Amino acid sequence: MPKRMFTPFGIEVKTKLLCIGKNQEWLISKVKEKTGMYVDSSNLYKIMTGQLSSPKIESAIKKILQNE
């Protein structure tokens, strides 16, 4: 099964995480704190590859990464 390509949003998230020296687990915990929603690495991967749409989670990710 071929790997999925990241969307422009997914690339932006990965790049920002690398720039600030944080990992996806850190981001997931911040999103859970901010939204109270269940998020795991599978959900995050699906959002970053366009397989899942969650405007609330995407908005939280943008806000979290803007403040770092």
mmCIF file as gemmi writes it, N, C-alpha and C atoms, coordinates in Angstrom:
data_model
loop_
_atom_site.group_PDB
_atom_site.id
_atom_site.type_symbol
_atom_site.label_atom_id
_atom_site.label_alt_id
_atom_site.label_comp_id
_atom_site.label_asym_id
_atom_site.label_entity_id
_atom_site.label_seq_id
_atom_site.pdbx_PDB_ins_code
_atom_site.Cartn_x
_atom_site.Cartn_y
_atom_site.Cartn_z
_atom_site.occupancy
_atom_site.B_iso_or_equiv
_atom_site.pdbx_formal_charge
_atom_site.auth_seq_id
_atom_site.auth_asym_id
_atom_site.pdbx_PDB_model_num
ATOM 1 N N . MET Axp A 1 ? 0.843 -1.174 0 1 0 ? 1 A 1
ATOM 2 C CA . MET Axp A 1 ? 0 0 0 1 0 ? 1 A 1
ATOM 3 C C . MET Axp A 1 ? 0.897 1.249 0 1 0 ? 1 A 1
ATOM 4 N N . PRO Axp A 2 ? 0.751 2.115 -1.003 1 0 ? 2 A 1
ATOM 5 C CA . PRO Axp A 2 ? 1.613 3.297 -1.07 1 0 ? 2 A 1
ATOM 6 C C . PRO Axp A 2 ? 1.287 4.309 0.026 1 0 ? 2 A 1
ATOM 7 N N . LYS Axp A 3 ? 2.327 5.031 0.438 1 0 ? 3 A 1
ATOM 8 C CA . LYS Axp A 3 ? 2.113 6.076 1.442 1 0 ? 3 A 1
ATOM 9 C C . LYS Axp A 3 ? 1.347 7.225 0.812 1 0 ? 3 A 1
ATOM 10 N N . ARG Axp A 4 ? 0.531 7.845 1.599 1 0 ? 4 A 1
ATOM 11 C CA . ARG Axp A 4 ? -0.225 9.002 1.124 1 0 ? 4 A 1
ATOM 12 C C . ARG Axp A 4 ? 0.646 10.246 1.185 1 0 ? 4 A 1
ATOM 13 N N . MET Axp A 5 ? 0.355 11.178 0.316 1 0 ? 5 A 1
ATOM 14 C CA . MET Axp A 5 ? 1.078 12.448 0.286 1 0 ? 5 A 1
ATOM 15 C C . MET Axp A 5 ? 0.414 13.417 1.257 1 0 ? 5 A 1
ATOM 16 N N . PHE Axp A 6 ? 1.229 14.226 1.907 1 0 ? 6 A 1
ATOM 17 C CA . PHE Axp A 6 ? 0.691 15.249 2.79 1 0 ? 6 A 1
ATOM 18 C C . PHE Axp A 6 ? 0.054 16.359 1.979 1 0 ? 6 A 1
ATOM 19 N N . THR Axp A 7 ? -1.01 16.93 2.518 1 0 ? 7 A 1
ATOM 20 C CA . THR Axp A 7 ? -1.636 18.101 1.915 1 0 ? 7 A 1
ATOM 21 C C . THR Axp A 7 ? -0.743 19.311 2.232 1 0 ? 7 A 1
ATOM 22 N N . PRO Axp A 8 ? -1.006 20.452 1.607 1 0 ? 8 A 1
ATOM 23 C CA . PRO Axp A 8 ? -0.239 21.655 1.973 1 0 ? 8 A 1
ATOM 24 C C . PRO Axp A 8 ? -0.333 21.952 3.477 1 0 ? 8 A 1
ATOM 25 N N . PHE Axp A 9 ? -1.499 21.71 4.068 1 0 ? 9 A 1
ATOM 26 C CA . PHE Axp A 9 ? -1.655 21.902 5.514 1 0 ? 9 A 1
ATOM 27 C C . PHE Axp A 9 ? -0.76 20.933 6.275 1 0 ? 9 A 1
ATOM 28 N N . GLY Axp A 10 ? -0.723 19.676 5.851 1 0 ? 10 A 1
ATOM 29 C CA . GLY Axp A 10 ? 0.103 18.668 6.499 1 0 ? 10 A 1
ATOM 30 C C . GLY Axp A 10 ? 1.585 19.02 6.421 1 0 ? 10 A 1
ATOM 31 N N . ILE Axp A 11 ? 2.017 19.497 5.271 1 0 ? 11 A 1
ATOM 32 C CA . ILE Axp A 11 ? 3.413 19.913 5.094 1 0 ? 11 A 1
ATOM 33 C C . ILE Axp A 11 ? 3.738 21.086 6.008 1 0 ? 11 A 1
ATOM 34 N N . GLU Axp A 12 ? 2.808 22.025 6.096 1 0 ? 12 A 1
ATOM 35 C CA . GLU Axp A 12 ? 2.999 23.191 6.971 1 0 ? 12 A 1
ATOM 36 C C . GLU Axp A 12 ? 3.138 22.767 8.436 1 0 ? 12 A 1
ATOM 37 N N . VAL Axp A 13 ? 2.307 21.837 8.869 1 0 ? 13 A 1
ATOM 38 C CA . VAL Axp A 13 ? 2.356 21.343 10.253 1 0 ? 13 A 1
ATOM 39 C C . VAL Axp A 13 ? 3.682 20.639 10.517 1 0 ? 13 A 1
ATOM 40 N N . LYS Axp A 14 ? 4.077 19.729 9.631 1 0 ? 14 A 1
ATOM 41 C CA . LYS Axp A 14 ? 5.338 18.994 9.805 1 0 ? 14 A 1
ATOM 42 C C . LYS Axp A 14 ? 6.53 19.95 9.852 1 0 ? 14 A 1
ATOM 43 N N . THR Axp A 15 ? 6.538 20.915 8.948 1 0 ? 15 A 1
ATOM 44 C CA . THR Axp A 15 ? 7.638 21.882 8.878 1 0 ? 15 A 1
ATOM 45 C C . THR Axp A 15 ? 7.721 22.702 10.153 1 0 ? 15 A 1
ATOM 46 N N . LYS Axp A 16 ? 6.581 23.172 10.629 1 0 ? 16 A 1
ATOM 47 C CA . LYS Axp A 16 ? 6.564 23.98 11.846 1 0 ? 16 A 1
ATOM 48 C C . LYS Axp A 16 ? 7.039 23.163 13.046 1 0 ? 16 A 1
ATOM 49 N N . LEU Axp A 17 ? 6.598 21.913 13.149 1 0 ? 17 A 1
ATOM 50 C CA . LEU Axp A 17 ? 7.04 21.057 14.249 1 0 ? 17 A 1
ATOM 51 C C . LEU Axp A 17 ? 8.557 20.883 14.223 1 0 ? 17 A 1
ATOM 52 N N . LEU Axp A 18 ? 9.115 20.673 13.044 1 0 ? 18 A 1
ATOM 53 C CA . LEU Axp A 18 ? 10.571 20.54 12.926 1 0 ? 18 A 1
ATOM 54 C C . LEU Axp A 18 ? 11.28 21.832 13.34 1 0 ? 18 A 1
ATOM 55 N N . CYS Axp A 19 ? 10.742 22.967 12.914 1 0 ? 19 A 1
ATOM 56 C CA . CYS Axp A 19 ? 11.358 24.266 13.22 1 0 ? 19 A 1
ATOM 57 C C . CYS Axp A 19 ? 11.368 24.569 14.716 1 0 ? 19 A 1
ATOM 58 N N . ILE Axp A 20 ? 10.327 24.152 15.429 1 0 ? 20 A 1
ATOM 59 C CA . ILE Axp A 20 ? 10.247 24.454 16.861 1 0 ? 20 A 1
ATOM 60 C C . ILE Axp A 20 ? 10.764 23.31 17.725 1 0 ? 20 A 1
ATOM 61 N N . GLY Axp A 21 ? 11.2 22.238 17.087 1 0 ? 21 A 1
ATOM 62 C CA . GLY Axp A 21 ? 11.791 21.12 17.823 1 0 ? 21 A 1
ATOM 63 C C . GLY Axp A 21 ? 10.79 20.309 18.637 1 0 ? 21 A 1
ATOM 64 N N . LYS Axp A 22 ? 9.56 20.217 18.146 1 0 ? 22 A 1
ATOM 65 C CA . LYS Axp A 22 ? 8.521 19.445 18.831 1 0 ? 22 A 1
ATOM 66 C C . LYS Axp A 22 ? 8.103 18.273 17.956 1 0 ? 22 A 1
ATOM 67 N N . ASN Axp A 23 ? 7.466 17.276 18.568 1 0 ? 23 A 1
ATOM 68 C CA . ASN Axp A 23 ? 7.005 16.121 17.789 1 0 ? 23 A 1
ATOM 69 C C . ASN Axp A 23 ? 5.479 16.072 17.738 1 0 ? 23 A 1
ATOM 70 N N . GLN Axp A 24 ? 4.965 15.098 16.998 1 0 ? 24 A 1
ATOM 71 C CA . GLN Axp A 24 ? 3.521 14.984 16.836 1 0 ? 24 A 1
ATOM 72 C C . GLN Axp A 24 ? 2.818 14.635 18.14 1 0 ? 24 A 1
ATOM 73 N N . GLU Axp A 25 ? 3.464 13.876 18.998 1 0 ? 25 A 1
ATOM 74 C CA . GLU Axp A 25 ? 2.838 13.533 20.287 1 0 ? 25 A 1
ATOM 75 C C . GLU Axp A 25 ? 2.614 14.797 21.123 1 0 ? 25 A 1
ATOM 76 N N . TRP Axp A 26 ? 3.57 15.716 21.076 1 0 ? 26 A 1
ATOM 77 C CA . TRP Axp A 26 ? 3.413 16.998 21.768 1 0 ? 26 A 1
ATOM 78 C C . TRP Axp A 26 ? 2.202 17.743 21.211 1 0 ? 26 A 1
ATOM 79 N N . LEU Axp A 27 ? 2.092 17.789 19.881 1 0 ? 27 A 1
ATOM 80 C CA . LEU Axp A 27 ? 0.979 18.483 19.235 1 0 ? 27 A 1
ATOM 81 C C . LEU Axp A 27 ? -0.356 17.835 19.598 1 0 ? 27 A 1
ATOM 82 N N . ILE Axp A 28 ? -0.389 16.515 19.586 1 0 ? 28 A 1
ATOM 83 C CA . ILE Axp A 28 ? -1.62 15.795 19.934 1 0 ? 28 A 1
ATOM 84 C C . ILE Axp A 28 ? -2.062 16.144 21.351 1 0 ? 28 A 1
ATOM 85 N N . SER Axp A 29 ? -1.129 16.184 22.294 1 0 ? 29 A 1
ATOM 86 C CA . SER Axp A 29 ? -1.507 16.507 23.674 1 0 ? 29 A 1
ATOM 87 C C . SER Axp A 29 ? -2.026 17.937 23.776 1 0 ? 29 A 1
ATOM 88 N N . LYS Axp A 30 ? -1.431 18.852 23.035 1 0 ? 30 A 1
ATOM 89 C CA . LYS Axp A 30 ? -1.899 20.252 23.038 1 0 ? 30 A 1
ATOM 90 C C . LYS Axp A 30 ? -3.3 20.365 22.428 1 0 ? 30 A 1
ATOM 91 N N . VAL Axp A 31 ? -3.541 19.633 21.355 1 0 ? 31 A 1
ATOM 92 C CA . VAL Axp A 31 ? -4.862 19.661 20.709 1 0 ? 31 A 1
ATOM 93 C C . VAL Axp A 31 ? -5.918 19.098 21.662 1 0 ? 31 A 1
ATOM 94 N N . LYS Axp A 32 ? -5.584 18.011 22.355 1 0 ? 32 A 1
ATOM 95 C CA . LYS Axp A 32 ? -6.524 17.439 23.335 1 0 ? 32 A 1
ATOM 96 C C . LYS Axp A 32 ? -6.85 18.45 24.42 1 0 ? 32 A 1
ATOM 97 N N . GLU Axp A 33 ? -5.816 19.14 24.937 1 0 ? 33 A 1
ATOM 98 C CA . GLU Axp A 33 ? -6.037 20.162 25.972 1 0 ? 33 A 1
ATOM 99 C C . GLU Axp A 33 ? -6.944 21.272 25.471 1 0 ? 33 A 1
ATOM 100 N N . LYS Axp A 34 ? -6.681 21.734 24.259 1 0 ? 34 A 1
ATOM 101 C CA . LYS Axp A 34 ? -7.389 22.889 23.716 1 0 ? 34 A 1
ATOM 102 C C . LYS Axp A 34 ? -8.832 22.573 23.329 1 0 ? 34 A 1
ATOM 103 N N . THR Axp A 35 ? -9.063 21.37 22.785 1 0 ? 35 A 1
ATOM 104 C CA . THR Axp A 35 ? -10.39 21.056 22.245 1 0 ? 35 A 1
ATOM 105 C C . THR Axp A 35 ? -11.21 20.119 23.123 1 0 ? 35 A 1
ATOM 106 N N . GLY Axp A 36 ? -10.535 19.315 23.947 1 0 ? 36 A 1
ATOM 107 C CA . GLY Axp A 36 ? -11.25 18.299 24.71 1 0 ? 36 A 1
ATOM 108 C C . GLY Axp A 36 ? -11.666 17.118 23.856 1 0 ? 36 A 1
ATOM 109 N N . MET Axp A 37 ? -11.216 17.111 22.604 1 0 ? 37 A 1
ATOM 110 C CA . MET Axp A 37 ? -11.582 16.034 21.668 1 0 ? 37 A 1
ATOM 111 C C . MET Axp A 37 ? -10.536 14.928 21.705 1 0 ? 37 A 1
ATOM 112 N N . TYR Axp A 38 ? -10.96 13.73 21.31 1 0 ? 38 A 1
ATOM 113 C CA . TYR Axp A 38 ? -10.026 12.612 21.212 1 0 ? 38 A 1
ATOM 114 C C . TYR Axp A 38 ? -9.227 12.762 19.918 1 0 ? 38 A 1
ATOM 115 N N . VAL Axp A 39 ? -7.926 12.752 20.045 1 0 ? 39 A 1
ATOM 116 C CA . VAL Axp A 39 ? -7.028 12.816 18.889 1 0 ? 39 A 1
ATOM 117 C C . VAL Axp A 39 ? -5.894 11.844 19.152 1 0 ? 39 A 1
ATOM 118 N N . ASP Axp A 40 ? -5.531 11.064 18.134 1 0 ? 40 A 1
ATOM 119 C CA . ASP Axp A 40 ? -4.359 10.202 18.256 1 0 ? 40 A 1
ATOM 120 C C . ASP Axp A 40 ? -3.518 10.349 16.993 1 0 ? 40 A 1
ATOM 121 N N . SER Axp A 41 ? -2.428 9.612 16.91 1 0 ? 41 A 1
ATOM 122 C CA . SER Axp A 41 ? -1.528 9.763 15.765 1 0 ? 41 A 1
ATOM 123 C C . SER Axp A 41 ? -2.213 9.378 14.447 1 0 ? 41 A 1
ATOM 124 N N . SER Axp A 42 ? -3.128 8.429 14.505 1 0 ? 42 A 1
ATOM 125 C CA . SER Axp A 42 ? -3.867 8.036 13.311 1 0 ? 42 A 1
ATOM 126 C C . SER Axp A 42 ? -4.759 9.174 12.824 1 0 ? 42 A 1
ATOM 127 N N . ASN Axp A 43 ? -5.475 9.813 13.738 1 0 ? 43 A 1
ATOM 128 C CA . ASN Axp A 43 ? -6.318 10.952 13.364 1 0 ? 43 A 1
ATOM 129 C C . ASN Axp A 43 ? -5.476 12.066 12.759 1 0 ? 43 A 1
ATOM 130 N N . LEU Axp A 44 ? -4.364 12.37 13.408 1 0 ? 44 A 1
ATOM 131 C CA . LEU Axp A 44 ? -3.503 13.45 12.944 1 0 ? 44 A 1
ATOM 132 C C . LEU Axp A 44 ? -2.964 13.128 11.546 1 0 ? 44 A 1
ATOM 133 N N . TYR Axp A 45 ? -2.53 11.905 11.335 1 0 ? 45 A 1
ATOM 134 C CA . TYR Axp A 45 ? -2.036 11.493 10.02 1 0 ? 45 A 1
ATOM 135 C C . TYR Axp A 45 ? -3.124 11.66 8.957 1 0 ? 45 A 1
ATOM 136 N N . LYS Axp A 46 ? -4.329 11.238 9.276 1 0 ? 46 A 1
ATOM 137 C CA . LYS Axp A 46 ? -5.435 11.34 8.314 1 0 ? 46 A 1
ATOM 138 C C . LYS Axp A 46 ? -5.776 12.797 8.013 1 0 ? 46 A 1
ATOM 139 N N . ILE Axp A 47 ? -5.7 13.66 9.002 1 0 ? 47 A 1
ATOM 140 C CA . ILE Axp A 47 ? -5.944 15.093 8.775 1 0 ? 47 A 1
ATOM 141 C C . ILE Axp A 47 ? -4.841 15.666 7.88 1 0 ? 47 A 1
ATOM 142 N N . MET Axp A 48 ? -3.597 15.285 8.153 1 0 ? 48 A 1
ATOM 143 C CA . MET Axp A 48 ? -2.466 15.833 7.414 1 0 ? 48 A 1
ATOM 144 C C . MET Axp A 48 ? -2.367 15.293 5.981 1 0 ? 48 A 1
ATOM 145 N N . THR Axp A 49 ? -3.029 14.168 5.696 1 0 ? 49 A 1
ATOM 146 C CA . THR Axp A 49 ? -3.031 13.612 4.343 1 0 ? 49 A 1
ATOM 147 C C . THR Axp A 49 ? -4.363 13.837 3.63 1 0 ? 49 A 1
ATOM 148 N N . GLY Axp A 50 ? -5.295 14.531 4.279 1 0 ? 50 A 1
ATOM 149 C CA . GLY Axp A 50 ? -6.564 14.852 3.642 1 0 ? 50 A 1
ATOM 150 C C . GLY Axp A 50 ? -7.597 13.752 3.663 1 0 ? 50 A 1
ATOM 151 N N . GLN Axp A 51 ? -7.365 12.684 4.419 1 0 ? 51 A 1
ATOM 152 C CA . GLN Axp A 51 ? -8.326 11.581 4.497 1 0 ? 51 A 1
ATOM 153 C C . GLN Axp A 51 ? -9.439 11.872 5.49 1 0 ? 51 A 1
ATOM 154 N N . LEU Axp A 52 ? -9.198 12.837 6.38 1 0 ? 52 A 1
ATOM 155 C CA . LEU Axp A 52 ? -10.157 13.183 7.429 1 0 ? 52 A 1
ATOM 156 C C . LEU Axp A 52 ? -10.214 14.698 7.526 1 0 ? 52 A 1
ATOM 157 N N . SER Axp A 53 ? -11.407 15.219 7.637 1 0 ? 53 A 1
ATOM 158 C CA . SER Axp A 53 ? -11.575 16.658 7.781 1 0 ? 53 A 1
ATOM 159 C C . SER Axp A 53 ? -12.165 16.95 9.163 1 0 ? 53 A 1
ATOM 160 N N . SER Axp A 54 ? -11.485 17.801 9.905 1 0 ? 54 A 1
ATOM 161 C CA . SER Axp A 54 ? -11.98 18.218 11.208 1 0 ? 54 A 1
ATOM 162 C C . SER Axp A 54 ? -11.607 19.683 11.415 1 0 ? 54 A 1
ATOM 163 N N . PRO Axp A 55 ? -12.511 20.579 11.012 1 0 ? 55 A 1
ATOM 164 C CA . PRO Axp A 55 ? -12.204 22.006 11.123 1 0 ? 55 A 1
ATOM 165 C C . PRO Axp A 55 ? -11.824 22.441 12.541 1 0 ? 55 A 1
ATOM 166 N N . LYS Axp A 56 ? -12.441 21.844 13.552 1 0 ? 56 A 1
ATOM 167 C CA . LYS Axp A 56 ? -12.136 22.226 14.93 1 0 ? 56 A 1
ATOM 168 C C . LYS Axp A 56 ? -10.694 21.839 15.296 1 0 ? 56 A 1
ATOM 169 N N . ILE Axp A 57 ? -10.28 20.642 14.924 1 0 ? 57 A 1
ATOM 170 C CA . ILE Axp A 57 ? -8.915 20.197 15.213 1 0 ? 57 A 1
ATOM 171 C C . ILE Axp A 57 ? -7.91 20.995 14.389 1 0 ? 57 A 1
ATOM 172 N N . GLU Axp A 58 ? -8.212 21.211 13.113 1 0 ? 58 A 1
ATOM 173 C CA . GLU Axp A 58 ? -7.311 21.972 12.254 1 0 ? 58 A 1
ATOM 174 C C . GLU Axp A 58 ? -7.13 23.39 12.771 1 0 ? 58 A 1
ATOM 175 N N . SER Axp A 59 ? -8.203 24.005 13.214 1 0 ? 59 A 1
ATOM 176 C CA . SER Axp A 59 ? -8.127 25.349 13.779 1 0 ? 59 A 1
ATOM 177 C C . SER Axp A 59 ? -7.264 25.361 15.04 1 0 ? 59 A 1
ATOM 178 N N . ALA Axp A 60 ? -7.449 24.363 15.891 1 0 ? 60 A 1
ATOM 179 C CA . ALA Axp A 60 ? -6.652 24.27 17.119 1 0 ? 60 A 1
ATOM 180 C C . ALA Axp A 60 ? -5.172 24.097 16.787 1 0 ? 60 A 1
ATOM 181 N N . ILE Axp A 61 ? -4.865 23.282 15.792 1 0 ? 61 A 1
ATOM 182 C CA . ILE Axp A 61 ? -3.472 23.07 15.387 1 0 ? 61 A 1
ATOM 183 C C . ILE Axp A 61 ? -2.857 24.389 14.927 1 0 ? 61 A 1
ATOM 184 N N . LYS Axp A 62 ? -3.581 25.12 14.099 1 0 ? 62 A 1
ATOM 185 C CA . LYS Axp A 62 ? -3.075 26.405 13.608 1 0 ? 62 A 1
ATOM 186 C C . LYS Axp A 62 ? -2.788 27.355 14.751 1 0 ? 62 A 1
ATOM 187 N N . LYS Axp A 63 ? -3.706 27.444 15.706 1 0 ? 63 A 1
ATOM 188 C CA . LYS Axp A 63 ? -3.519 28.355 16.85 1 0 ? 63 A 1
ATOM 189 C C . LYS Axp A 63 ? -2.336 27.927 17.701 1 0 ? 63 A 1
ATOM 190 N N . ILE Axp A 64 ? -2.21 26.651 17.957 1 0 ? 64 A 1
ATOM 191 C CA . ILE Axp A 64 ? -1.108 26.123 18.789 1 0 ? 64 A 1
ATOM 192 C C . ILE Axp A 64 ? 0.225 26.429 18.118 1 0 ? 64 A 1
ATOM 193 N N . LEU Axp A 65 ? 0.325 26.169 16.828 1 0 ? 65 A 1
ATOM 194 C CA . LEU Axp A 65 ? 1.596 26.367 16.141 1 0 ? 65 A 1
ATOM 195 C C . LEU Axp A 65 ? 1.927 27.852 15.931 1 0 ? 65 A 1
ATOM 196 N N . GLN Axp A 66 ? 0.911 28.701 15.86 1 0 ? 66 A 1
ATOM 197 C CA . GLN Axp A 66 ? 1.143 30.135 15.754 1 0 ? 66 A 1
ATOM 198 C C . GLN Axp A 66 ? 1.774 30.689 17.015 1 0 ? 66 A 1
ATOM 199 N N . ASN Axp A 67 ? 1.383 30.123 18.144 1 0 ? 67 A 1
ATOM 200 C CA . ASN Axp A 67 ? 1.861 30.629 19.436 1 0 ? 67 A 1
ATOM 201 C C . ASN Axp A 67 ? 3.219 30.09 19.833 1 0 ? 67 A 1
ATOM 202 N N . GLU Axp A 68 ? 3.796 29.218 19.041 1 0 ? 68 A 1
ATOM 203 C CA . GLU Axp A 68 ? 5.111 28.646 19.359 1 0 ? 68 A 1
ATOM 204 C C . GLU Axp A 68 ? 6.217 29.362 18.644 1 0 ? 68 A 1
